[in-house]
Amino acid sequence: MPGTGGVTRSTLRQQIADALRDEVLAGRLRPGRAFTVKEIADQYGVSATPVREALVDLSAQGILEADQHRGFRVPEYSVADYRDMIEARSLVTDGMFQVLASGHPAFGTPPGDPRTAAALTTVRRRGEEAQRAAAAGDLTILIGYDLRFWRELSNLFGNPYLTAFLDRLRVQSWVCAVQHLLRLPDLRGRLWAGHTELVDALARRETETARRLVAAANSHSLALLERLTGG
């Protein structure tokens, strides 16, 4: 990895983790692919310590699995795993929408707060980018914007633990889904693209509409994976 001489170990650790995470989410590291700390250290031209730390971080996030005998490997998630991830995500988002409906000060108090309006505009912009990527069938771009969309949207609820938990679930969901979606030669128009409708519904505090949109998105993605796998 060129230019790492002046980089701190923690920064290097994060750079390696980010690079490997992107490789998994793009499907370039296939399910079941195993590798050792030494292999990755040699690949990036760095010492073993930040590599080991990065791999442990990714394992804790469910992006990799630790194998005591072979190092680490890309998990092989099934459609049943994906169903469980969808269920867990739904419990989190339903809870978010419920507290919003009950008067939680998410999205600003009063609702017309200009800072909140600016944050919602940014979230909506992420949604627009995600929708364009979905329409174009660009899975890698879609995943990046979808994750940013949900991170920024959940941030508006003011609970960093909720944001981190939902982000972990959505990353794991994409790790699972991408393994199957790459079987399709053309993804244009096949992926959910209701991001702006969702953020607009939440901005209006129409939580039932938001709940229906998320449920439809989950049903759509699960049905697509089930068709691809016969599951």
Backbone as numpy.savetxt, mean C-alpha at the origin, in Angstrom:
# Nx Ny Nz CAx CAy CAz Cx Cy Cz
26.28 0.43 -4.53 25.42 1.61 -4.53 26.32 2.85 -4.53
26.42 3.58 -5.64 27.33 4.70 -5.74 26.95 5.80 -4.77
27.99 6.53 -4.28 27.74 7.73 -3.50 27.26 7.49 -2.09
27.48 6.29 -1.53 26.98 6.03 -0.19 28.01 6.32 0.89
29.20 6.82 0.51 30.26 7.03 1.50 29.85 7.94 2.63
29.10 9.00 2.33 28.74 9.95 3.36 27.35 9.72 3.91
26.73 8.62 3.57 25.36 8.35 3.99 25.38 7.61 5.32
24.56 8.02 6.27 24.51 7.33 7.55 23.93 5.94 7.37
24.20 5.07 8.36 23.73 3.69 8.25 22.21 3.62 8.22
21.55 4.47 9.03 20.10 4.44 9.06 19.51 4.86 7.71
20.13 5.85 7.08 19.67 6.26 5.75 19.89 5.16 4.73
21.03 4.51 4.79 21.34 3.41 3.89 20.37 2.26 4.10
20.09 1.98 5.34 19.11 0.94 5.67 17.76 1.24 5.01
17.32 2.51 5.10 16.03 2.89 4.52 16.07 2.84 3.00
17.18 3.25 2.40 17.31 3.21 0.95 17.21 1.78 0.43
17.88 0.86 1.10 17.84 -0.54 0.69 16.44 -1.11 0.88
15.82 -0.79 2.01 14.46 -1.27 2.26 13.49 -0.74 1.19
13.62 0.55 0.86 12.74 1.15 -0.16 12.94 0.50 -1.52
14.20 0.25 -1.87 14.50 -0.35 -3.18 13.92 -1.76 -3.28
14.10 -2.56 -2.25 13.59 -3.93 -2.27 12.07 -3.95 -2.21
11.49 -3.04 -1.44 10.02 -2.94 -1.38 9.46 -2.63 -2.76
10.09 -1.71 -3.46 9.63 -1.36 -4.81 9.77 -2.55 -5.76
10.84 -3.33 -5.60 11.03 -4.51 -6.45 9.93 -5.53 -6.23
9.55 -5.73 -4.97 8.47 -6.69 -4.66 7.14 -6.17 -5.19
6.83 -4.89 -4.95 5.54 -4.33 -5.37 5.42 -4.26 -6.90
6.54 -4.16 -7.58 6.51 -4.15 -9.04 6.46 -5.56 -9.62
6.60 -6.57 -8.76 6.56 -7.95 -9.24 7.86 -8.43 -9.83
8.93 -7.64 -9.68 10.23 -8.07 -10.23 10.92 -9.09 -9.34
10.57 -9.07 -8.04 10.98 -10.16 -7.15 9.77 -11.05 -6.96
9.82 -12.22 -7.53 8.65 -13.08 -7.61 8.40 -13.85 -6.31
7.16 -14.29 -6.08 6.84 -15.08 -4.89 7.74 -16.31 -4.75
8.21 -16.55 -3.56 9.09 -17.68 -3.31 10.56 -17.39 -3.53
10.88 -16.23 -4.13 12.27 -15.88 -4.39 13.00 -15.72 -3.06
14.06 -16.50 -2.89 14.84 -16.45 -1.65 16.19 -15.80 -1.90
16.70 -15.13 -0.89 18.02 -14.52 -1.01 18.61 -14.35 0.38
19.90 -14.17 0.42 20.62 -14.02 1.68 21.04 -12.56 1.86
21.44 -12.24 3.08 21.95 -10.91 3.37 23.18 -10.63 2.50
24.06 -11.61 2.39 25.28 -11.43 1.60 24.97 -11.14 0.14
23.99 -11.83 -0.41 23.61 -11.61 -1.82 23.18 -10.17 -2.06
22.35 -9.65 -1.16 21.86 -8.27 -1.32 22.99 -7.28 -1.05
23.82 -7.56 -0.05 24.94 -6.67 0.25 25.88 -6.59 -0.95
26.16 -7.73 -1.58 27.02 -7.73 -2.76 26.37 -6.97 -3.92
25.08 -7.14 -4.07 24.35 -6.48 -5.16 24.44 -4.95 -5.04
24.32 -4.44 -3.82 24.34 -3.00 -3.60 25.72 -2.46 -3.25
26.66 -3.36 -3.04 28.01 -2.92 -2.73 28.14 -2.27 -1.37
27.43 -2.82 -0.38 27.45 -2.25 0.97 27.75 -3.36 1.97
27.89 -2.98 3.23 28.16 -3.96 4.28 26.88 -4.71 4.64
27.05 -5.79 5.36 25.91 -6.65 5.69 24.96 -6.02 6.70
25.46 -5.16 7.59 24.63 -4.68 8.70 23.39 -3.90 8.25
23.52 -2.85 7.41 22.30 -2.15 6.99 21.38 -3.02 6.15
21.95 -3.97 5.40 21.12 -4.88 4.61 20.29 -5.76 5.54
20.94 -6.33 6.55 20.21 -7.18 7.49 19.09 -6.39 8.18
19.39 -5.17 8.57 18.39 -4.34 9.23 17.22 -4.03 8.29
17.54 -3.74 7.02 16.49 -3.45 6.04 15.60 -4.67 5.80
16.21 -5.85 5.72 15.44 -7.07 5.48 14.57 -7.42 6.68
15.08 -7.17 7.88 14.27 -7.40 9.08 13.08 -6.43 9.09
13.30 -5.18 8.71 12.22 -4.20 8.63 11.13 -4.67 7.66
11.54 -5.13 6.49 10.58 -5.57 5.47 9.85 -6.83 5.91
10.54 -7.68 6.65 9.90 -8.87 7.19 8.83 -8.49 8.21
9.11 -7.49 9.04 8.14 -7.03 10.03 6.91 -6.42 9.37
7.08 -5.89 8.16 5.96 -5.28 7.42 5.18 -6.29 6.59
5.63 -7.54 6.56 4.94 -8.55 5.76 5.29 -8.53 4.30
6.32 -7.75 3.93 6.74 -7.68 2.54 7.69 -8.82 2.21
8.45 -9.25 3.20 9.32 -10.42 3.08 9.03 -11.37 4.23
9.51 -12.59 4.09 9.42 -13.57 5.17 10.83 -14.00 5.55
11.09 -14.11 6.84 12.38 -14.59 7.31 12.41 -16.11 7.26
13.49 -16.65 6.76 13.71 -18.09 6.69 15.03 -18.38 7.39
14.96 -19.09 8.49 16.15 -19.29 9.31 17.27 -19.98 8.54
16.92 -20.77 7.56 17.94 -21.55 6.87 18.41 -20.90 5.56
17.56 -20.06 4.94 17.92 -19.51 3.64 17.93 -17.99 3.61
17.76 -17.35 4.75 17.77 -15.89 4.76 16.36 -15.32 4.74
15.98 -14.78 3.58 14.67 -14.15 3.44 14.07 -14.56 2.09
12.75 -14.46 1.99 12.11 -14.75 0.71 10.85 -13.92 0.55
10.41 -13.80 -0.70 9.17 -13.09 -1.01 8.01 -14.02 -0.67
7.04 -13.56 0.14 5.94 -14.45 0.53 5.07 -14.86 -0.64
4.48 -16.02 -0.53 3.54 -16.54 -1.53 2.14 -16.47 -0.93
1.47 -15.34 -1.15 0.14 -15.15 -0.59 -0.91 -15.80 -1.50
-1.94 -16.34 -0.87 -3.05 -16.95 -1.60 -4.24 -15.99 -1.66
-5.27 -16.37 -2.41 -6.49 -15.57 -2.44 -7.16 -15.57 -1.07
-7.03 -16.68 -0.34 -7.57 -16.72 1.04 -6.89 -15.68 1.91
-5.57 -15.52 1.74 -4.86 -14.47 2.46 -5.42 -13.10 2.09
-5.67 -12.91 0.78 -6.17 -11.62 0.32 -7.55 -11.33 0.93
-8.39 -12.36 1.02 -9.70 -12.17 1.64 -9.55 -11.68 3.08
-8.62 -12.29 3.81 -8.40 -11.90 5.20 -7.88 -10.46 5.29
-7.01 -10.08 4.35 -6.50 -8.71 4.34 -7.63 -7.72 4.06
-8.50 -8.07 3.12 -9.65 -7.21 2.81 -10.53 -7.03 4.04
-10.77 -8.14 4.74 -11.61 -8.08 5.94 -10.98 -7.16 6.99
-9.67 -7.31 7.20 -8.98 -6.47 8.18 -9.03 -4.99 7.77
-8.79 -4.73 6.48 -8.85 -3.35 6.00 -10.24 -2.76 6.20
-11.26 -3.55 5.95 -12.64 -3.08 6.08 -12.97 -2.71 7.51
-12.47 -3.50 8.46 -12.71 -3.18 9.86 -12.09 -1.82 10.21
-10.91 -1.55 9.66 -10.24 -0.28 9.94 -11.00 0.89 9.29
-11.32 0.77 8.00 -11.98 1.89 7.33 -13.40 2.10 7.85
-14.11 1.02 8.17 -15.45 1.20 8.75 -15.37 1.96 10.07
-14.34 1.65 10.86 -14.15 2.38 12.11 -13.85 3.85 11.87
-13.02 4.13 10.86 -12.72 5.52 10.51 -13.99 6.27 10.14
-14.82 5.65 9.30 -16.03 6.32 8.83 -17.03 6.49 9.97
-17.05 5.52 10.88 -17.98 5.59 11.99 -17.65 6.77 12.91
-16.36 6.95 13.22 -16.01 8.06 14.11 -16.22 9.40 13.41
-16.05 9.43 12.09 -16.31 10.67 11.35 -17.79 11.01 11.43
-18.64 9.99 11.28 -20.09 10.20 11.33 -20.54 10.64 12.72
-19.80 10.23 13.75 -20.21 10.55 15.12 -19.69 11.91 15.58
-19.08 12.67 14.66 -18.64 14.02 15.00 -17.17 14.15 15.30
-16.38 13.15 14.95 -14.93 13.22 15.15 -14.39 14.43 14.38
-13.44 15.18 14.95 -12.94 16.38 14.27 -12.00 16.11 13.10
-12.06 14.92 12.53 -11.28 14.66 11.32 -11.74 15.60 10.22
-10.80 15.97 9.37 -11.07 16.86 8.24 -11.34 18.28 8.70
-10.99 18.59 9.93 -11.03 19.98 10.35 -12.26 20.38 11.13
-12.06 21.26 12.06 -13.16 21.87 12.80 -12.89 23.38 12.88
-13.70 24.20 12.28 -14.89 23.84 11.52 -14.56 23.21 10.17
-15.56 22.56 9.51 -15.30 21.87 8.24 -14.69 22.74 7.16
-14.90 24.06 7.23 -14.36 24.95 6.20 -12.94 25.41 6.44
-12.26 24.84 7.40 -10.87 25.22 7.71 -10.02 25.15 6.44
-9.34 26.27 6.07 -8.57 26.28 4.82 -7.43 25.27 4.81
-6.84 24.97 5.99 -5.76 23.97 6.02 -6.30 22.59 5.67
-7.50 22.30 6.17 -8.13 21.02 5.84 -8.47 20.96 4.36
-8.98 22.06 3.82 -9.32 22.11 2.40 -8.08 21.86 1.54
-6.95 22.44 1.95 -5.71 22.24 1.20 -5.26 20.78 1.27
-5.39 20.17 2.46 -5.01 18.76 2.61 -5.89 17.86 1.77
-7.18 18.14 1.76 -8.11 17.34 0.94 -7.81 17.51 -0.55
-7.42 18.71 -0.94 -7.06 18.94 -2.34 -5.87 18.08 -2.73
-4.88 17.99 -1.82 -3.70 17.16 -2.08 -4.09 15.69 -2.18
-4.94 15.23 -1.26 -5.38 13.83 -1.30 -6.12 13.55 -2.61
-6.98 14.50 -3.00 -7.74 14.29 -4.24 -6.81 14.23 -5.44
-5.75 15.03 -5.42 -4.78 15.01 -6.52 -4.11 13.64 -6.62
-3.79 13.05 -5.48 -3.24 11.68 -5.49 -4.25 10.73 -6.12
-5.53 10.93 -5.76 -6.58 10.08 -6.32 -6.70 10.21 -7.83
-6.57 11.43 -8.32 -6.63 11.65 -9.77 -5.49 10.93 -10.48
-4.29 11.00 -9.89 -3.14 10.31 -10.48 -3.35 8.80 -10.45
-3.90 8.30 -9.35 -4.17 6.86 -9.25 -5.18 6.44 -10.31
-6.21 7.25 -10.53 -7.22 6.91 -11.52 -6.64 6.91 -12.93
-5.76 7.86 -13.22 -5.13 7.87 -14.54 -4.28 6.62 -14.75
-3.55 6.23 -13.71 -2.72 5.03 -13.81 -3.57 3.79 -13.99
-4.70 3.72 -13.29 -5.60 2.58 -13.42 -6.17 2.50 -14.84
-6.58 3.66 -15.37 -7.13 3.69 -16.73 -6.09 3.24 -17.75
-4.83 3.60 -17.51 -3.75 3.25 -18.42 -3.24 1.82 -18.21
-3.66 1.21 -17.10 -3.18 -0.14 -16.80 -1.76 -0.17 -16.29
-1.28 0.96 -15.77 0.09 1.04 -15.25 0.08 0.67 -13.78
0.30 -0.61 -13.50 0.15 -1.12 -12.14 1.15 -0.51 -11.17
2.40 -0.38 -11.57 3.41 0.15 -10.66 3.10 1.58 -10.24
2.71 2.42 -11.19 2.35 3.81 -10.88 1.10 3.84 -10.01
0.13 3.00 -10.33 -1.11 2.95 -9.55 -0.81 2.61 -8.09
0.01 1.61 -7.85 0.31 1.19 -6.48 0.92 2.35 -5.69
1.88 3.04 -6.29 2.52 4.16 -5.62 1.53 5.24 -5.22
0.68 5.63 -6.16 -0.28 6.70 -5.85 -1.38 6.21 -4.93
-1.82 4.96 -5.07 -2.86 4.43 -4.20 -2.38 4.41 -2.74
-1.14 3.98 -2.52 -0.62 3.95 -1.16 -0.49 5.36 -0.58
-0.03 6.29 -1.40 0.08 7.68 -0.93 -1.31 8.26 -0.65
-2.27 7.95 -1.50 -3.64 8.41 -1.32 -4.18 7.98 0.05
-4.07 6.69 0.36 -4.62 6.19 1.61 -3.82 6.68 2.82
-2.50 6.83 2.66 -1.71 7.37 3.77 -2.15 8.78 4.11
-2.29 9.61 3.10 -2.65 11.01 3.33 -4.10 11.15 3.78
-4.97 10.30 3.25 -6.37 10.34 3.67 -6.49 9.95 5.15
-5.85 8.86 5.54 -5.95 8.41 6.93 -5.24 9.39 7.88
-4.23 10.10 7.39 -3.56 11.11 8.22 -4.54 12.18 8.70
-5.57 12.44 7.92 -6.53 13.48 8.27 -7.34 13.13 9.51
-7.30 11.86 9.93 -8.00 11.47 11.14 -7.16 11.73 12.39
-5.89 12.12 12.19 -5.06 12.55 13.31 -4.55 11.45 14.21
-4.61 10.19 13.75 -4.13 9.08 14.58 -3.01 8.36 13.84
-1.75 8.59 14.21 -0.64 8.00 13.47 -0.61 6.48 13.54
-1.15 5.90 14.62 -1.17 4.44 14.73 -2.14 3.84 13.73
-3.29 4.50 13.55 -4.25 4.05 12.55 -3.64 4.14 11.16
-2.98 5.26 10.87 -2.36 5.44 9.56 -1.33 4.35 9.27
-0.48 4.07 10.25 0.57 3.06 10.06 -0.02 1.67 9.88
-1.07 1.35 10.64 -1.68 0.02 10.55 -2.36 -0.18 9.21
-3.12 0.84 8.77 -3.80 0.72 7.48 -2.79 0.66 6.35
-1.72 1.43 6.45 -0.70 1.40 5.40 -0.07 0.02 5.30
0.22 -0.60 6.42 0.79 -1.95 6.41 -0.15 -2.93 5.72
-1.45 -2.84 6.04 -2.43 -3.74 5.42 -2.51 -3.51 3.92
-2.48 -2.27 3.51 -2.61 -1.99 2.08 -1.35 -2.41 1.33
-0.18 -2.23 1.93 1.05 -2.72 1.29 1.00 -4.23 1.13
0.62 -4.94 2.19 0.53 -6.39 2.10 -0.50 -6.81 1.05
-1.60 -6.09 0.98 -2.63 -6.41 -0.03 -2.07 -6.29 -1.44
-1.28 -5.24 -1.68 -0.69 -5.06 -3.01 0.37 -6.12 -3.28
1.16 -6.48 -2.27 2.15 -7.55 -2.46 1.45 -8.82 -2.92
0.31 -9.12 -2.29 -0.47 -10.29 -2.68 -1.08 -10.13 -4.06
-1.75 -9.00 -4.30 -2.50 -8.81 -5.54 -1.60 -8.78 -6.77
-0.45 -8.11 -6.66 0.40 -7.94 -7.84 0.90 -9.29 -8.35
1.08 -10.25 -7.46 1.54 -11.57 -7.86 0.57 -12.22 -8.84
-0.71 -11.89 -8.71 -1.74 -12.47 -9.57 -2.09 -11.55 -10.74
-2.12 -10.24 -10.50 -2.51 -9.31 -11.55 -1.54 -9.32 -12.73
-0.29 -9.63 -12.48 0.69 -9.64 -13.56 0.42 -10.74 -14.58
-0.51 -11.63 -14.27 -0.89 -12.64 -15.26 -1.69 -12.03 -16.42
-2.30 -10.88 -16.17 -3.11 -10.25 -17.21 -2.22 -9.47 -18.17
-2.37 -9.69 -19.47 -1.54 -8.95 -20.43 -1.91 -7.48 -20.54
-3.14 -7.15 -20.19 -3.60 -5.76 -20.32 -4.49 -5.44 -19.12
-4.06 -4.49 -18.31 -4.81 -4.13 -17.10 -5.65 -2.86 -17.28
-5.65 -2.30 -18.48 -6.39 -1.05 -18.70 -7.88 -1.25 -18.40
-8.40 -0.39 -17.51 -9.80 -0.43 -17.17 -10.22 -1.60 -16.30
-9.26 -2.38 -15.82 -9.60 -3.56 -15.02 -9.47 -3.30 -13.52
-8.88 -2.18 -13.14 -8.56 -1.91 -11.74 -9.44 -0.80 -11.18
-9.73 -0.88 -9.88 -10.61 0.10 -9.26 -10.03 1.50 -9.37
-10.92 2.47 -9.67 -10.45 3.84 -9.86 -11.46 4.84 -9.30
-11.92 4.57 -8.07 -12.92 5.45 -7.46 -12.37 6.37 -6.40
-11.08 6.67 -6.48 -10.43 7.45 -5.44 -11.06 8.83 -5.24
-11.31 9.54 -6.32 -11.83 10.90 -6.16 -13.26 10.88 -5.64
-14.05 9.90 -6.07 -15.41 9.78 -5.53 -15.37 9.57 -4.02
-14.42 8.78 -3.57 -14.32 8.49 -2.14 -13.94 9.73 -1.35
-12.91 10.44 -1.80 -12.49 11.62 -1.03 -13.56 12.71 -1.08
-14.28 12.82 -2.19 -15.36 13.81 -2.26 -16.48 13.47 -1.29
-16.82 12.17 -1.20 -17.87 11.75 -0.27 -17.45 12.04 1.17
-16.20 11.76 1.51 -15.74 12.03 2.87 -15.66 13.52 3.17
-15.28 14.31 2.17 -15.25 15.76 2.36 -16.64 16.30 2.68
-17.66 15.66 2.11 -19.05 16.04 2.40 -19.59 15.32 3.63
-18.73 14.50 4.26 -19.10 13.69 5.43 -20.25 12.74 5.13
-20.29 12.26 3.90 -21.28 11.26 3.49 -20.67 9.88 3.73
-20.68 9.47 4.98 -19.93 8.27 5.35 -20.54 6.99 4.80
-21.86 6.95 4.64 -22.47 5.74 4.06 -22.07 5.58 2.61
-22.00 6.69 1.89 -21.54 6.64 0.50 -20.09 6.16 0.45
-19.26 6.69 1.34 -17.86 6.27 1.40 -17.74 4.79 1.70
-18.56 4.30 2.63 -18.52 2.89 2.98 -18.91 2.02 1.79
-19.91 2.45 1.05 -20.33 1.68 -0.14 -19.24 1.67 -1.20
-18.58 2.79 -1.38 -17.50 2.87 -2.37 -16.35 1.92 -2.02
-15.98 1.90 -0.74 -14.88 1.01 -0.32 -15.30 -0.44 -0.44
-16.54 -0.75 -0.06 -17.03 -2.13 -0.18 -17.03 -2.57 -1.64
-17.44 -1.67 -2.53 -17.44 -2.00 -3.97 -16.03 -2.22 -4.48
-15.09 -1.41 -4.02 -13.69 -1.57 -4.42 -13.14 -2.90 -3.95
-13.44 -3.27 -2.71 -12.97 -4.55 -2.18 -13.57 -5.72 -2.95
-14.87 -5.64 -3.23 -15.54 -6.72 -3.97 -14.96 -6.86 -5.37
-14.70 -5.72 -6.00 -14.16 -5.71 -7.35 -12.79 -6.38 -7.39
-11.90 -5.98 -6.49 -10.54 -6.53 -6.52 -10.53 -8.00 -6.13
-11.35 -8.38 -5.17 -11.39 -9.78 -4.77 -11.94 -10.66 -5.89
-13.00 -10.19 -6.55 -13.57 -10.96 -7.66 -12.56 -11.13 -8.79
-11.78 -10.09 -9.06 -10.77 -10.16 -10.12 -9.71 -11.21 -9.77
-9.24 -11.21 -8.54 -8.24 -12.20 -8.14 -8.80 -13.61 -8.15
-10.06 -13.74 -7.74 -10.68 -15.06 -7.74 -10.81 -15.61 -9.17
-11.12 -14.74 -10.12 -11.20 -15.19 -11.51 -9.83 -15.60 -12.03
-8.79 -14.87 -11.63 -7.45 -15.17 -12.11 -6.90 -16.46 -11.54
-7.35 -16.82 -10.36 -6.79 -17.99 -9.67 -7.74 -19.17 -9.61
-8.98 -18.95 -10.05 -9.98 -20.00 -9.92 -10.39 -20.22 -8.48
-10.09 -19.24 -7.64 -10.37 -19.37 -6.20 -11.62 -18.73 -5.77
